[in-house]
Amino acid sequence: MAETPTGSAPGTTAVVASPTAVLAPSGDLDLLTAPALSDRLDALTDGPCPDVVLDLRAVSFIDCAGISVLCRARNRVRARYGRLRLVTDSARFRRMLRQVRLDGAFDILPGLPSAEDGRTLVSGAAPGL
């Protein structure tokens, strides 16, 4: 696996596996950090048929701005005939999705899907997101 530092959103690590991209934000996903994640997701969902796995297990807090970013990414992916999967083991996050009636809007996985060969690690890890 090759590590390539990029200008990705703070507090995120992205693993791009042909053709799947895995993005793992950490910390709070709120009004202050959502724009950076949104920009990163825009870049990952720009082409045709994007396949993105968003690993939310290290996210400690998410507010309506964070939910909005997830919905926007889902809409972009669907418009391009792609796939967005969320990874979470948080019952609290799942309950929140049910309460805002978005529980059926996302494919939710308990863990990362099996890895594919040829992944490239793209890291911009920093505290905060």
C-alpha positions as CSV (number, residue, x, y, z in Angstrom):
1,M,0.0,0.0,0.0
2,A,1.5,3.4,-1.0
3,E,0.9,6.4,1.2
4,T,0.3,9.7,-0.6
5,P,-0.3,12.9,1.4
6,T,-2.9,15.1,-0.2
7,G,-4.9,18.2,0.6
8,S,-7.9,16.1,1.8
9,A,-10.2,17.2,4.6
10,P,-8.7,17.4,8.1
11,G,-9.2,14.4,10.2
12,T,-9.9,12.0,7.3
13,T,-8.1,9.1,5.8
14,A,-9.1,7.9,2.4
15,V,-8.3,4.6,0.9
16,V,-8.9,4.4,-2.8
17,A,-9.3,0.8,-3.9
18,S,-9.9,0.3,-7.6
19,P,-12.8,1.2,-7.9
20,T,-13.8,1.7,-4.3
21,A,-12.9,4.7,-2.2
22,V,-13.0,4.4,1.6
23,L,-13.2,7.6,3.6
24,A,-12.8,7.6,7.4
25,P,-13.5,10.9,9.1
26,S,-12.9,11.2,12.8
27,G,-14.1,13.4,15.7
28,D,-17.1,15.8,15.2
29,L,-19.0,16.1,12.0
30,D,-20.8,19.4,12.5
31,L,-21.3,22.8,11.1
32,L,-17.6,23.6,11.3
33,T,-16.2,20.4,9.8
34,A,-18.9,19.4,7.4
35,P,-17.7,21.7,4.5
36,A,-14.3,20.0,4.4
37,L,-15.9,16.5,4.3
38,S,-18.3,17.7,1.7
39,D,-15.5,18.9,-0.5
40,R,-13.7,15.6,-0.1
41,L,-16.8,13.6,-0.9
42,D,-17.4,15.8,-4.0
43,A,-14.0,14.9,-5.3
44,L,-14.6,11.2,-4.7
45,T,-18.1,11.2,-6.3
46,D,-17.2,13.4,-9.3
47,G,-16.9,10.6,-11.9
48,P,-19.3,8.1,-13.3
49,C,-20.4,5.2,-11.1
50,P,-18.6,6.2,-7.9
51,D,-18.2,3.6,-5.2
52,V,-17.7,5.1,-1.8
53,V,-17.5,3.6,1.7
54,L,-17.8,6.2,4.4
55,D,-16.4,4.7,7.7
56,L,-18.1,6.7,10.5
57,R,-16.9,4.5,13.4
58,A,-14.4,7.2,14.5
59,V,-17.0,10.0,14.3
60,S,-18.0,11.0,17.9
61,F,-20.7,13.5,17.1
62,I,-22.8,14.3,14.1
63,D,-25.4,17.1,13.8
64,C,-27.8,18.2,11.0
65,A,-24.9,19.7,9.0
66,G,-23.2,16.3,9.0
67,I,-26.5,14.5,8.0
68,S,-26.9,17.1,5.2
69,V,-23.4,16.2,3.9
70,L,-24.3,12.5,3.9
71,C,-27.6,13.1,2.1
72,R,-25.9,15.3,-0.5
73,A,-23.2,12.6,-1.1
74,R,-26.0,10.0,-1.5
75,N,-27.8,12.1,-4.0
76,R,-24.6,12.7,-6.0
77,V,-23.7,9.0,-6.0
78,R,-27.2,8.0,-7.1
79,A,-27.3,10.6,-9.9
80,R,-24.1,9.0,-11.2
81,Y,-25.4,5.4,-10.8
82,G,-22.9,4.7,-8.1
83,R,-22.9,3.3,-4.6
84,L,-22.5,4.9,-1.1
85,R,-22.1,2.7,1.9
86,L,-21.9,3.9,5.5
87,V,-19.9,1.9,8.1
88,T,-21.1,2.3,11.7
89,D,-21.5,0.2,14.8
90,S,-23.3,3.0,16.6
91,A,-26.8,2.2,17.8
92,R,-27.2,5.9,18.6
93,F,-26.4,6.9,15.0
94,R,-28.8,4.4,13.6
95,R,-31.5,5.6,16.0
96,M,-30.9,9.2,14.9
97,L,-31.3,8.1,11.2
98,R,-34.6,6.4,12.2
99,Q,-35.8,9.5,14.0
100,V,-35.2,11.7,10.9
101,R,-36.7,9.0,8.7
102,L,-33.4,8.4,6.8
103,D,-32.8,4.8,8.0
104,G,-33.8,3.4,4.7
105,A,-31.9,6.0,2.7
106,F,-28.4,4.5,3.2
107,D,-26.7,1.1,2.9
108,I,-25.3,0.6,6.4
109,L,-22.6,-1.9,7.2
110,P,-21.3,-3.0,10.6
111,G,-17.7,-3.2,9.3
112,L,-15.6,-2.5,6.2
113,P,-16.2,-4.6,3.2
114,S,-13.5,-7.1,2.2
115,A,-10.4,-5.3,0.8
116,E,-9.5,-5.4,-2.8
117,D,-5.9,-5.6,-4.1
118,G,-4.2,-2.5,-5.4
119,R,-5.4,0.0,-2.8
120,T,-3.7,3.4,-2.5
121,L,-3.7,5.1,0.9
122,V,-4.5,8.8,0.6
123,S,-4.1,10.4,4.0
124,G,-4.7,13.9,5.3
125,A,-5.2,12.9,8.9
126,A,-5.3,15.7,11.4
127,P,-7.4,16.1,14.6
128,G,-10.7,17.7,14.3
129,L,-13.1,16.2,11.8
